[in-house]
Amino acid sequence: MNSKDLAKYIEATDGMGKPWLLIQLRLAKLKERRDEMSAEEFNQRRAELHEDLMKLGEWWIGQENEVF
């Protein structure tokens, strides 16, 4: 799924308040721009995305049925 399709999905499902979807969108956009940046820059930005994802912690505990 490209970033435009993912953005449409996020908007259609009222996903703007779901940080894991926004991280997926950022990752999709990063992948699309991969050819425009050096490997070092790509890996740095990917590491930043991973760090942001890990900051979400265990947000899903207690809402597994709703989220998954």
Rosetta constraint file for C-alpha pairs under 8 A:
AtomPair CA 1 CA 5 HARMONIC 6.15 0.50
AtomPair CA 1 CA 6 HARMONIC 6.34 0.50
AtomPair CA 1 CA 28 HARMONIC 7.99 0.50
AtomPair CA 2 CA 6 HARMONIC 6.22 0.50
AtomPair CA 2 CA 28 HARMONIC 6.33 0.50
AtomPair CA 2 CA 29 HARMONIC 7.82 0.50
AtomPair CA 2 CA 32 HARMONIC 7.92 0.50
AtomPair CA 3 CA 7 HARMONIC 5.94 0.50
AtomPair CA 3 CA 25 HARMONIC 5.94 0.50
AtomPair CA 3 CA 28 HARMONIC 5.29 0.50
AtomPair CA 3 CA 29 HARMONIC 5.65 0.50
AtomPair CA 3 CA 32 HARMONIC 8.00 0.50
AtomPair CA 4 CA 8 HARMONIC 6.23 0.50
AtomPair CA 5 CA 9 HARMONIC 6.21 0.50
AtomPair CA 6 CA 10 HARMONIC 6.15 0.50
AtomPair CA 6 CA 25 HARMONIC 6.45 0.50
AtomPair CA 7 CA 11 HARMONIC 6.20 0.50
AtomPair CA 7 CA 25 HARMONIC 6.80 0.50
AtomPair CA 8 CA 12 HARMONIC 6.00 0.50
AtomPair CA 9 CA 13 HARMONIC 6.06 0.50
AtomPair CA 9 CA 15 HARMONIC 7.93 0.50
AtomPair CA 10 CA 14 HARMONIC 5.99 0.50
AtomPair CA 10 CA 15 HARMONIC 4.57 0.50
AtomPair CA 10 CA 16 HARMONIC 6.34 0.50
AtomPair CA 10 CA 21 HARMONIC 7.09 0.50
AtomPair CA 11 CA 15 HARMONIC 6.04 0.50
AtomPair CA 11 CA 16 HARMONIC 6.74 0.50
AtomPair CA 15 CA 21 HARMONIC 6.82 0.50
AtomPair CA 16 CA 21 HARMONIC 7.72 0.50
AtomPair CA 16 CA 22 HARMONIC 7.08 0.50
AtomPair CA 18 CA 22 HARMONIC 6.74 0.50
AtomPair CA 19 CA 23 HARMONIC 6.24 0.50
AtomPair CA 19 CA 56 HARMONIC 7.84 0.50
AtomPair CA 20 CA 24 HARMONIC 6.32 0.50
AtomPair CA 20 CA 53 HARMONIC 7.07 0.50
AtomPair CA 20 CA 56 HARMONIC 7.94 0.50
AtomPair CA 21 CA 25 HARMONIC 6.25 0.50
AtomPair CA 22 CA 26 HARMONIC 6.22 0.50
AtomPair CA 23 CA 27 HARMONIC 6.13 0.50
AtomPair CA 23 CA 49 HARMONIC 6.84 0.50
AtomPair CA 23 CA 52 HARMONIC 7.79 0.50
AtomPair CA 23 CA 53 HARMONIC 6.91 0.50
AtomPair CA 24 CA 28 HARMONIC 6.16 0.50
AtomPair CA 25 CA 29 HARMONIC 6.23 0.50
AtomPair CA 26 CA 30 HARMONIC 6.12 0.50
AtomPair CA 26 CA 49 HARMONIC 7.68 0.50
AtomPair CA 27 CA 31 HARMONIC 6.15 0.50
AtomPair CA 27 CA 46 HARMONIC 7.46 0.50
AtomPair CA 27 CA 49 HARMONIC 7.19 0.50
AtomPair CA 28 CA 32 HARMONIC 6.30 0.50
AtomPair CA 29 CA 33 HARMONIC 6.39 0.50
AtomPair CA 30 CA 34 HARMONIC 6.12 0.50
AtomPair CA 30 CA 42 HARMONIC 7.59 0.50
AtomPair CA 30 CA 45 HARMONIC 7.82 0.50
AtomPair CA 30 CA 46 HARMONIC 7.75 0.50
AtomPair CA 33 CA 37 HARMONIC 7.01 0.50
AtomPair CA 34 CA 38 HARMONIC 7.79 0.50
AtomPair CA 34 CA 42 HARMONIC 6.38 0.50
AtomPair CA 37 CA 41 HARMONIC 6.19 0.50
AtomPair CA 37 CA 42 HARMONIC 6.30 0.50
AtomPair CA 38 CA 42 HARMONIC 6.19 0.50
AtomPair CA 39 CA 43 HARMONIC 6.06 0.50
AtomPair CA 40 CA 44 HARMONIC 6.13 0.50
AtomPair CA 41 CA 45 HARMONIC 6.21 0.50
AtomPair CA 42 CA 46 HARMONIC 6.08 0.50
AtomPair CA 43 CA 47 HARMONIC 6.04 0.50
AtomPair CA 44 CA 48 HARMONIC 6.31 0.50
AtomPair CA 45 CA 49 HARMONIC 6.30 0.50
AtomPair CA 46 CA 50 HARMONIC 6.24 0.50
AtomPair CA 47 CA 51 HARMONIC 6.16 0.50
AtomPair CA 48 CA 52 HARMONIC 6.23 0.50
AtomPair CA 49 CA 53 HARMONIC 6.17 0.50
AtomPair CA 50 CA 54 HARMONIC 6.19 0.50
AtomPair CA 51 CA 55 HARMONIC 6.29 0.50
AtomPair CA 52 CA 56 HARMONIC 6.87 0.50
AtomPair CA 53 CA 57 HARMONIC 7.67 0.50
AtomPair CA 60 CA 64 HARMONIC 5.79 0.50
AtomPair CA 60 CA 67 HARMONIC 7.06 0.50
AtomPair CA 63 CA 67 HARMONIC 6.15 0.50
AtomPair CA 64 CA 68 HARMONIC 5.49 0.50
